[in-house]
Amino acid sequence: MEKQITTFLTFQENNAEEAMNFYIGLFDNSRIIDIRRHGKGGPAKEGSVMMATFELNGKQFICSDSYVKHAWTFSPAISMYVECRTEEELNKLFDKLSEDGIVYMPLDNYGFSTKFGWVGDRFGVTWQLNFQ
């Protein structure tokens, strides 16, 4: 079997499942593939996500709830880049992903695209959204 490179999202507030479900609700052709949870008596909160595999628009992702509190979190230096099929899709994703998040670049024509926006969602994951 060929190995692939997969994006792994580490959540530190026990909200990996909430984020995963939020993302799945935004993108077509998306689903949860597998969830493994921490059990009773382990190092992590019982029921928290040890590792979950999911797809967004057919692309595989992995996420987990880290029981170790790291000195880092998500950074805009690495973001999800989404080529939107329609302007309506772009507007919807921008609105939903920026809600309770941060707008790094509002929707506009920046010369390299007719409409582009960059946001950090409420979980700290950053998204570059492009239309043409």
Sequence and secondary structure as in RCSB ss.txt:
>XXXX:A:sequence
MEKQITTFLTFQENNAEEAMNFYIGLFDNSRIIDIRRHGKGGPAKEGSVMMATFELNGKQFICSDSYVKHAWTFS
PAISMYVECRTEEELNKLFDKLSEDGIVYMPLDNYGFSTKFGWVGDRFGVTWQLNFQ
>XXXX:A:secstr
      EEEEESSS HHHHHHHHHHHSSS EEEEEEE  TTSSS TTSEEEEEEEETTEEEEEEE SS  S    
TTS EEEE SSHHHHHHHHHHHHTTSEEEEEEE  SSSSEEEEEE TTS EEEEEE 
